[in-house]
Each structure stands twice: as C-alpha cells, then as structure tokens.
C-alpha cells in the first residue's frame, strides 16, 4: 500500500467532513421557486473551508423539473481542493405536509479542482424534480425544499 501524500490527507479529511455536513440547495416549491444553499468541509491544514452551493431556476411546480448547478467556494488562502463525486443524501421540506418523497434530485460531477481563494467554481450539475402526486400538494406552495449533499 502506498503512503498518502499531504494533499491526499487534505482531500480525505475534507471529503470525510463533507460526508457528515449537510449541504445543498433550497427552493420554494410549487409555483414560486428560488434556490441556493450551502454546506462546508474543513481541510486538514485548517487554512480554510470548502462551501457547496446549489442553484435552481425558479418556477418548480408538480410534475416539473429544474436544472441544478452545484458550485463550491474555497476560502483557503493557500490550498487548492478537489471536490469528488457529489451524492444526494436526502431531501427535506419546511412543511410536514409537503412530503420529501415528492421530490428527487440528482448530482452529476467529476473531480473538480476548487482553487484557493475562489468562489462559484462549478463542480457539477443535476436536476430537482417535483412529482405530480394524486394527493393535494398545496402545502408545498410556500415550503422550503432542501437538498442535502455530500462530497467525496
């Protein structure tokens, strides 16, 4: 087995913390949507954080899907960081009657380098979908939908 380099240790630590962190995006569901969100992971050098964001187009309604762009910020003054595969861990809503099961999200990404002192580096894309269920979905009209993502 080969030894882990310092950069490898930084990446492994950042990835482990990111798996525990809840990040992602938020959107007001039904007819009015906006989106943004964040999560963070601290690198092993302690020099900064990586913050994940999800950006959504407005207008999500039952039966619709919107594009999601995942971006990352790296506040470290000296260390570039790689964001590996993004995984959607769960989806939650701010209204108990707006069921998370009505929503699904994808996150397509590869190994993206997030340069030190950078913001809004695109690290992936995906889709947020709102199922058109036979049940009354009016509770989602003002609810906040949050996508929880992790990165390795």
N, C-alpha and C positions, 0 to 999 in steps of 0.2 A: 504494500500500500504506500502511495507517495505522500509526502508531507504536505500539509495545507499551507499555502502562502499567506502572507499578511492580508493581501487583497481578498483571498478566498475566505479567510476568517471573518473579514468585514462583511462580505456578501452573505455568508452563512448566518451571522448574527442578525443582520438586517432582515434577512428572509424569515428567520425564526420569530422575531418580534412582529414582523408584518403578518404572520400567520395568526398571531394572537390578537393583533389590532383589528378593530372593525373599521373598515374604510368604505368608500364607495360613494354613492350619489344619492341625492334626494330629489324627488319630483312630486309636485302636486298632481295627483292622478285625476282622471276623468276628463273634463273638458279644458281645464287650465293646468298646464304643467310648466315647471321650470326645473332646472337641475344643476346641482353641484354638490360636492361633499368632500370629505377628506378622511384620511387615515394616516398613521405615521409609523415609522420604524426608526430606531436609533442605531447608528452604526457602531461597531465595536471601538472605534477610535474616539468616540464621544464628541466628535467635531461637528455634528450636525444631524439633521433628520431628513428622512425621505417622506414626503407627504403625497398621498394619492388623491386624485380628484376624478369625478365622473361628471361629464357634461351632457345634458339631454336637451333636445329640441322641445319646445312647448307644444301642447295640443294632444296629449295622450287621452284616448277615450276607449271604452270597452271595445275589444276587437282590433285595436290598433297596436302598432309597434313603432318605437322611435329609436333612432341611432344613438349610441352612447360612445363618447370619446373619453378614454382614460388618459389622464396626464399625471405627471409627477413633478414635484419640486424637490430640490436638493439644496438645503441651506448650508451644507458643509463648506467652509472656505477653502478646503484643500483636497477633498476626496471625492472622486467620481464614483458612482454607484450603479450597479446593474439591477434592473427590475426584471425578474424572470417571468414565468407564466402567472397570469392573474387567474384566480379562481373565485367564482361567486360562491360565498359560503352560505348566505341566507338573504332573505328579503323580509323586511318588517314594515308595518304601517303604523301611523299615529292614531288610527281609529280602530277599535277592536272589531267593529262591524265591516271594516274594509279588509277583507281576508288576504293575507300574504300569498295564499295559494293561488289567487287570481293573477299573480304577476310572475314572470320568469325573466331571467336576464342571462346574457352570455358575455364572455370576456375573451377576446381573441388577441393574443400577444406573443411576442417572442422575447428574446433577451435584448432589452433596450438599455443603452447606457444613458444615465442621467448625470450630466456634467455638474461639477461643484458650482455653487452659486448660480444655479439655474432654476427657472420656473417654467411651467407649462410645457414640459417635454412630453410629447405624445409617446405613450408606452403600450397602447392597444386600442381596440375598438370593440364594439359589441352591439347588442340590441336589448331593449327593455320592452316587453310585451305585456299587454293587459288583456286577459281573456274575457270574452263576452259570455258571461255565465247567465243561466236562466233566472238566477236569484236577483233580487233588487240590489244594485251596486251603488245606490245613491250615497252611501256612507263614504265612498272614495272621492266625492266631489271636492272636498277640502282637505283630504288626508295627505300627509307626507309619506311618501314611499321611500324607503332607504335600502340601498343595495350594499351589503356587507361583503367586501372583497379582501382577499389576502394575496400575497405575492411570494414566490419562492425564487 
